[in-house]
Amino acid sequence: MKVLVGYYSKTGNTKQMAELIAETIEKQGLKAHLRPVEEIKAKDLLSYEGLIFGTPTYYGTCSCQVKKLLDESVILHGKLNGKIGGAFTSSNHIGGGNETAIMSILEAMLIHGMVIQGDSQGDHYGPVAIGGLDERARKNCIRFAERFADLVKKILG
Ligand SMILES: Cc1cc2nc3c(=O)[nH]c(=O)nc-3n(C[C@H](O)[C@H](O)[C@H](O)COP(=O)(O)O)c2cc1C
């Protein structure tokens, strides 16, 4: 089973998160494809059981590069139903709009009919880093990726 970890990152913080998430998913026995969103074509999304997107927080929402892919995914409307989805972000500030940035991705996934798992113990909507990966963000990325892989196996394995 394959999971796509697509990300946009201008200064490398979101990329660090994406790398750790992809590495952790591989450790759980799934194939993880780590790709910048600019290189992903909407039709590629069909090949994966799980889709995870990462974005820097830009004015409380996702970057236009991530939004472009989400908008292009309209050609697959109805066809991503039942796939597992998740999102993560890096922002400058606590309370800097990071959770709304994650939600902007999850909203599109929900409209596609995808399955999203929240977390009562870790970062609730998806992993958040303030800048690069500190110890707290590292733990949350690993926890998120482990739970994501478990869910893919449980539902689609
Ligand atoms: C256009 C723009 C808008 C931003 N808006 C926010 C924001 O609303 N809140 C915030 O905390 N950080 C904001 N930032 C900071 C980035 O989210 C932060 O630097 C992030 O770590 C960058 O991720 P990257 O290294 O993957 O590019 C903004 C940065 C840019 C360039």
The ligand as an SDF file (V2000), in Angstrom:
LIG
                    3D

 31 33  0  0  0  0  0  0  0  0999 V2000
    3.3990   34.8260    2.4750 C   0  0  0  0  0  0  0  0  0  0  0  0
    3.6480   34.3360    3.8690 C   0  0  0  0  0  0  0  0  0  0  0  0
    2.6170   34.3110    4.7750 C   0  0  0  0  0  0  0  0  0  0  0  0
    2.8220   33.8130    6.0630 C   0  0  0  0  0  0  0  0  0  0  0  0
    1.7750   33.8030    6.9450 N   0  0  0  0  0  0  0  0  0  0  0  0
    1.9630   33.3260    8.1960 C   0  0  0  0  0  0  0  0  0  0  0  0
    0.8850   33.3070    9.1290 C   0  0  0  0  0  0  0  0  0  0  0  0
   -0.2450   33.6850    8.8450 O   0  0  0  0  0  0  0  0  0  0  0  0
    1.1350   32.8390   10.3930 N   0  0  0  0  0  0  0  0  0  0  0  0
    2.3610   32.3850   10.7670 C   0  0  0  0  0  0  0  0  0  0  0  0
    2.5320   31.9790   11.9250 O   0  0  0  0  0  0  0  0  0  0  0  0
    3.4090   32.3580    9.8800 N   0  0  0  0  0  0  0  0  0  0  0  0
    3.2260   32.8240    8.6180 C   0  0  0  0  0  0  0  0  0  0  0  0
    4.2670   32.8050    7.7250 N   0  0  0  0  0  0  0  0  0  0  0  0
    5.5300   32.1490    8.1030 C   0  0  0  0  0  0  0  0  0  0  0  0
    5.6570   30.7230    7.5540 C   0  0  0  0  0  0  0  0  0  0  0  0
    4.4830   29.9670    7.7900 O   0  0  0  0  0  0  0  0  0  0  0  0
    6.8290   30.0270    8.2740 C   0  0  0  0  0  0  0  0  0  0  0  0
    8.0200   30.7460    8.0630 O   0  0  0  0  0  0  0  0  0  0  0  0
    7.0190   28.5770    7.8160 C   0  0  0  0  0  0  0  0  0  0  0  0
    7.8830   27.9330    8.7450 O   0  0  0  0  0  0  0  0  0  0  0  0
    7.6200   28.4850    6.4250 C   0  0  0  0  0  0  0  0  0  0  0  0
    7.6730   27.1350    6.0380 O   0  0  0  0  0  0  0  0  0  0  0  0
    8.7210   26.6000    4.9540 P   0  0  0  0  0  0  0  0  0  0  0  0
   10.1070   26.7320    5.5820 O   0  0  0  0  0  0  0  0  0  0  0  0
    8.3460   25.1880    4.7080 O   0  0  0  0  0  0  0  0  0  0  0  0
    8.5940   27.4560    3.7150 O   0  0  0  0  0  0  0  0  0  0  0  0
    4.0880   33.3320    6.4400 C   0  0  0  0  0  0  0  0  0  0  0  0
    5.1520   33.3590    5.5170 C   0  0  0  0  0  0  0  0  0  0  0  0
    4.9330   33.8600    4.2470 C   0  0  0  0  0  0  0  0  0  0  0  0
    6.0800   33.8680    3.2450 C   0  0  0  0  0  0  0  0  0  0  0  0
  1  2  1  0
  2  3  1  0
  2 30  2  0
  3  4  2  0
  4  5  1  0
  4 28  1  0
  5  6  2  0
  6  7  1  0
  6 13  1  0
  7  8  2  0
  7  9  1  0
  9 10  1  0
 10 11  2  0
 10 12  1  0
 12 13  2  0
 13 14  1  0
 14 15  1  0
 14 28  1  0
 15 16  1  0
 16 17  1  0
 16 18  1  0
 18 19  1  0
 18 20  1  0
 20 21  1  0
 20 22  1  0
 22 23  1  0
 23 24  1  0
 24 25  2  0
 24 26  1  0
 24 27  1  0
 28 29  2  0
 29 30  1  0
 30 31  1  0
M  END
$$$$
